[in-house]
Amino acid sequence: MEPISNLHSGAVAEDEVTDQETQEAGHTAGSLLSTLFREDRFFLVLSVFIGIFSGLAVVCFRYAIDWCRIYLLGTGAQPSTMRLLLAPTLTGLVIALLVIYVFPLARGSGVNQTKAALFIYNGYIPIRTAIGKFITAALAMGSGQSLGPEDPSLQIGAALEPRFAARAQAAMLREPRYRWLGSMPHARALAWLASSHALVISSRLEGGANIVSEAIRIGIPVLASRIPGNIGLLGERYPGYFATGDSAALAGLMRRFAADAAFRHRLRSSVLALRRQVDPRLEARLLLAAIGRR
């Protein structure tokens, strides 16, 4: 039998080796992590995760608005008079109680809160405030209440002649609610369309416009001139037409869309009912069937 002192020395030596191996493994892992997460790579990965979660939050917000609209205003194209009177009123009272007693920092404009967080609170916005904004905004918009300050009317597309560009630029100087964005890539134009409240297609003469089909697929209401191309896509009974070339009629339709929650809901329901006809899978089947018949 070995002496106790030798056993103890062997244990100490073994512990020292184990500690050394652990430290070396820790240094190796630390070096690997530092290599993988250099400052430039770290911010790249961080920006990707921020983009993913921001996109998911926007999708959830849109679904929350739609579910609130369904439960508060019903699924019909024309909500009942009782719903139109009670839904915004009672929902407004609920929102007021939530802001006063549950989410006091969620009151006011989101832009002002963002500026305050950036310049006063060192970029910090409590998660409770973000949740409160999400809930109260979804309730307000879903119940047909005001969407806040009027958004600008955006016109997208290249000018066919220099005089048209000059007229658009002059119009922007006269009317701050109008912006001409000019030509842009298709993906960017679709992003603007998806974030819009409605699409205006005011063509005097045109076949079925691609932008109308894209608006239908996304679920964006369309205010359209009554020409055969638009009627062919939207249907004869679509409620969002105005007389071709009648600017006053278009202005009245836009004012009605901005002020009348029931009309907005009716247009959106009409567009959603047309989504199947622009489903790419249906188009593929019809195309293959047409080719097969030849």
C-alpha positions as CSV (number, residue, x, y, z in Angstrom):
1,M,0.0,0.0,0.0
2,E,1.3,3.5,-0.9
3,P,1.8,6.0,1.8
4,I,-1.0,8.5,2.4
5,S,1.4,11.4,1.5
6,N,2.1,9.8,-1.9
7,L,-1.6,9.4,-2.5
8,H,-2.2,13.0,-1.5
9,S,0.6,14.2,-3.8
10,G,-0.8,12.2,-6.7
11,A,-4.3,13.7,-6.2
12,V,-2.9,17.2,-6.0
13,A,-0.9,16.6,-9.2
14,E,-3.9,15.2,-10.9
15,D,-6.0,18.2,-9.8
16,E,-3.4,20.5,-11.2
17,V,-3.4,18.7,-14.6
18,T,-7.2,18.8,-14.7
19,D,-7.2,22.5,-13.8
20,Q,-4.7,23.2,-16.5
21,E,-6.7,21.2,-19.1
22,T,-9.8,23.1,-18.1
23,Q,-8.1,26.4,-18.4
24,E,-6.7,25.4,-21.8
25,A,-10.2,24.3,-22.9
26,G,-11.6,27.5,-21.7
27,H,-9.0,29.6,-23.6
28,T,-9.7,27.5,-26.7
29,A,-13.5,28.0,-26.4
30,G,-12.9,31.7,-25.7
31,S,-10.7,32.1,-28.7
32,L,-13.3,30.3,-30.9
33,L,-16.1,32.5,-29.6
34,S,-14.0,35.6,-30.1
35,T,-13.2,34.5,-33.6
36,L,-16.8,33.7,-34.5
37,F,-18.2,36.8,-32.8
38,R,-15.8,39.5,-33.8
39,E,-17.3,43.0,-33.5
40,D,-18.3,43.2,-37.2
41,R,-19.7,39.6,-37.2
42,F,-21.5,40.2,-33.9
43,F,-23.3,43.2,-35.2
44,L,-24.2,41.4,-38.4
45,V,-25.8,38.5,-36.5
46,L,-27.5,41.0,-34.1
47,S,-28.9,43.0,-37.0
48,V,-30.3,39.7,-38.6
49,F,-32.0,38.7,-35.4
50,I,-33.4,42.2,-34.9
51,G,-34.8,42.1,-38.5
52,I,-36.4,38.7,-38.0
53,F,-38.1,39.7,-34.7
54,S,-39.2,43.1,-36.1
55,G,-40.7,41.4,-39.1
56,L,-42.5,38.8,-36.9
57,A,-43.8,41.7,-34.6
58,V,-45.2,43.5,-37.7
59,V,-47.0,40.4,-38.9
60,C,-48.4,39.7,-35.4
61,F,-49.5,43.3,-35.2
62,R,-51.4,43.1,-38.5
63,Y,-53.0,39.8,-37.4
64,A,-54.0,41.4,-34.1
65,I,-55.7,44.3,-35.9
66,D,-57.6,41.9,-38.2
67,W,-58.8,39.7,-35.2
68,C,-59.9,42.8,-33.3
69,R,-61.8,44.0,-36.4
70,I,-63.5,40.6,-36.8
71,Y,-64.5,40.4,-33.1
72,L,-65.5,44.0,-32.7
73,L,-67.1,44.9,-36.1
74,G,-68.1,41.4,-37.3
75,T,-67.2,39.5,-40.4
76,G,-69.8,41.0,-42.7
77,A,-69.0,43.6,-45.4
78,Q,-71.3,46.1,-43.7
79,P,-71.2,46.1,-39.8
80,S,-74.5,46.7,-38.1
81,T,-75.3,50.2,-36.8
82,M,-75.2,49.0,-33.2
83,R,-71.6,47.7,-33.7
84,L,-70.5,50.9,-35.4
85,L,-71.8,52.9,-32.4
86,L,-70.7,50.6,-29.6
87,A,-67.4,49.1,-30.8
88,P,-65.4,52.3,-31.1
89,T,-66.9,53.9,-28.0
90,L,-66.5,50.9,-25.6
91,T,-63.1,50.1,-27.0
92,G,-62.0,53.7,-26.5
93,L,-63.0,53.4,-22.8
94,V,-61.1,50.2,-22.4
95,I,-58.0,51.8,-24.0
96,A,-58.3,54.8,-21.7
97,L,-58.4,52.6,-18.6
98,L,-55.4,50.5,-19.9
99,V,-53.3,53.6,-20.5
100,I,-54.3,55.2,-17.2
101,Y,-53.9,52.2,-14.9
102,V,-51.8,49.5,-16.6
103,F,-49.6,51.2,-19.3
104,P,-49.1,54.8,-18.2
105,L,-46.0,55.2,-20.4
106,A,-47.8,54.1,-23.5
107,R,-49.8,57.3,-23.8
108,G,-49.1,59.8,-26.5
109,S,-47.4,59.5,-29.9
110,G,-45.0,56.7,-30.4
111,V,-42.6,59.1,-32.1
112,N,-42.3,61.3,-29.1
113,Q,-41.7,58.3,-26.8
114,T,-38.9,57.1,-29.1
115,K,-37.3,60.5,-29.1
116,A,-37.5,60.7,-25.3
117,A,-36.0,57.2,-25.0
118,L,-33.1,58.2,-27.3
119,F,-32.2,61.6,-25.9
120,I,-33.4,61.4,-22.2
121,Y,-33.4,57.8,-21.1
122,N,-30.3,56.6,-23.0
123,G,-32.2,54.6,-25.5
124,Y,-34.3,52.6,-23.0
125,I,-38.0,51.8,-23.6
126,P,-39.6,49.4,-21.0
127,I,-40.9,46.2,-22.5
128,R,-44.2,46.9,-20.7
129,T,-44.6,50.1,-22.7
130,A,-44.0,48.3,-26.0
131,I,-46.6,45.6,-25.0
132,G,-49.0,48.4,-24.1
133,K,-48.5,50.2,-27.4
134,F,-49.1,46.9,-29.2
135,I,-52.3,46.1,-27.4
136,T,-53.9,49.6,-27.4
137,A,-53.0,50.4,-31.0
138,A,-54.4,47.0,-32.2
139,L,-57.6,47.7,-30.3
140,A,-57.9,51.2,-31.6
141,M,-57.3,50.3,-35.2
142,G,-59.3,47.1,-35.1
143,S,-62.4,49.0,-33.8
144,G,-62.3,51.5,-36.6
145,Q,-60.9,54.5,-34.7
146,S,-58.7,57.2,-36.2
147,L,-55.3,56.1,-37.4
148,G,-53.7,59.3,-36.2
149,P,-52.2,62.0,-38.4
150,E,-53.1,61.7,-42.1
151,D,-50.5,59.8,-44.0
152,P,-49.1,61.2,-47.3
153,S,-50.4,60.1,-50.6
154,L,-47.5,58.4,-52.4
155,Q,-47.1,58.2,-56.2
156,I,-44.7,55.6,-57.5
157,G,-43.5,55.4,-61.1
158,A,-41.2,57.0,-63.6
159,A,-42.3,60.2,-65.4
160,L,-42.8,59.5,-69.1
161,E,-41.8,63.0,-70.0
162,P,-39.8,65.8,-68.2
163,R,-42.8,68.0,-68.0
164,F,-44.7,65.3,-66.0
165,A,-41.8,65.2,-63.5
166,A,-41.8,69.0,-63.2
167,R,-45.6,68.9,-62.5
168,A,-45.1,66.3,-59.8
169,Q,-42.3,68.2,-58.1
170,A,-44.4,71.4,-58.2
171,A,-47.4,69.5,-56.7
172,M,-45.2,68.4,-53.8
173,L,-44.3,72.0,-53.0
174,R,-48.0,73.0,-53.0
175,E,-49.4,70.0,-51.1
176,P,-47.3,68.5,-48.2
177,R,-49.5,65.4,-48.2
178,Y,-48.4,64.4,-51.6
179,R,-45.1,62.7,-52.4
180,W,-43.8,61.4,-55.7
181,L,-41.2,58.7,-55.2
182,G,-40.3,58.1,-58.9
183,S,-39.1,54.9,-60.3
184,M,-37.9,52.1,-58.0
185,P,-37.2,48.3,-58.0
186,H,-40.2,46.0,-58.0
187,A,-39.5,44.6,-54.5
188,R,-39.3,48.1,-53.0
189,A,-42.6,49.1,-54.7
190,L,-44.3,46.0,-53.3
191,A,-43.0,46.9,-49.8
192,W,-44.6,50.4,-50.1
193,L,-47.8,48.8,-51.3
194,A,-47.9,46.3,-48.5
195,S,-47.5,49.1,-45.9
196,S,-50.2,51.3,-47.5
197,H,-53.9,51.7,-46.5
198,A,-55.1,51.7,-50.1
199,L,-54.0,51.7,-53.7
200,V,-55.3,54.3,-56.2
201,I,-55.2,53.2,-59.9
202,S,-56.5,56.1,-61.9
203,S,-55.7,54.9,-65.4
204,R,-57.8,56.1,-68.3
205,L,-56.9,53.3,-70.6
206,E,-55.1,50.1,-69.5
207,G,-55.5,46.3,-69.5
208,G,-55.4,44.4,-66.3
209,A,-52.7,46.2,-64.3
210,N,-50.2,44.0,-62.5
211,I,-50.3,46.3,-59.5
212,V,-54.0,45.6,-59.0
213,S,-53.4,41.9,-59.0
214,E,-50.6,42.4,-56.5
215,A,-52.8,44.6,-54.2
216,I,-55.5,41.8,-54.3
217,R,-52.9,39.2,-53.4
218,I,-51.6,41.3,-50.5
219,G,-55.1,42.3,-49.3
220,I,-54.8,46.1,-49.9
221,P,-58.1,47.9,-50.9
222,V,-58.1,49.5,-54.3
223,L,-59.7,52.8,-55.4
224,A,-59.9,52.3,-59.2
225,S,-61.2,54.1,-62.3
226,R,-64.1,52.4,-64.0
227,I,-62.3,51.1,-67.0
228,P,-62.6,47.6,-68.5
229,G,-59.2,46.5,-67.3
230,N,-59.9,47.2,-63.7
231,I,-63.5,45.8,-63.9
232,G,-62.0,42.6,-65.4
233,L,-59.9,42.1,-62.3
234,L,-62.1,43.6,-59.5
235,G,-65.5,42.6,-60.8
236,E,-68.5,44.7,-61.9
237,R,-69.9,45.0,-58.4
238,Y,-66.7,46.1,-56.7
239,P,-67.6,49.2,-54.5
240,G,-64.4,51.1,-54.9
241,Y,-64.8,52.6,-58.5
242,F,-64.9,56.2,-59.5
243,A,-65.7,57.8,-62.9
244,T,-62.7,57.7,-65.2
245,G,-60.9,61.1,-65.4
246,D,-63.1,62.6,-62.6
247,S,-60.6,64.0,-60.1
248,A,-63.4,65.3,-57.8
249,A,-65.0,61.9,-57.6
250,L,-61.6,60.3,-56.7
251,A,-61.0,63.0,-54.0
252,G,-64.5,62.2,-52.6
253,L,-63.8,58.5,-52.6
254,M,-60.5,59.1,-50.8
255,R,-62.1,61.2,-48.2
256,R,-64.8,58.6,-47.7
257,F,-62.2,55.9,-47.3
258,A,-60.3,57.9,-44.7
259,A,-63.4,58.8,-42.7
260,D,-65.7,55.8,-43.0
261,A,-64.5,52.7,-41.2
262,A,-67.4,50.6,-42.6
263,F,-66.5,51.5,-46.1
264,R,-62.8,50.6,-45.5
265,H,-64.0,47.3,-44.1
266,R,-66.2,46.6,-47.1
267,L,-63.5,47.4,-49.6
268,R,-61.0,45.2,-47.7
269,S,-63.5,42.3,-47.5
270,S,-64.2,42.6,-51.3
271,V,-60.5,42.5,-52.1
272,L,-59.9,39.5,-49.8
273,A,-62.7,37.6,-51.5
274,L,-60.8,38.0,-54.8
275,R,-57.5,36.6,-53.5
276,R,-58.1,33.1,-54.8
277,Q,-58.2,34.3,-58.4
278,V,-54.6,35.6,-58.2
279,D,-53.2,32.6,-56.3
280,P,-50.0,31.5,-58.2
281,R,-50.9,27.9,-57.7
282,L,-54.3,28.4,-59.4
283,E,-52.6,30.3,-62.2
284,A,-50.0,27.5,-62.7
285,R,-52.8,24.9,-62.9
286,L,-54.8,26.9,-65.4
287,L,-51.6,27.5,-67.5
288,L,-50.7,23.8,-67.5
289,A,-54.3,22.9,-68.4
290,A,-54.3,25.4,-71.3
291,I,-51.0,24.0,-72.6
292,G,-52.3,20.4,-72.2
293,R,-55.3,21.2,-74.4
294,R,-53.1,22.3,-77.3
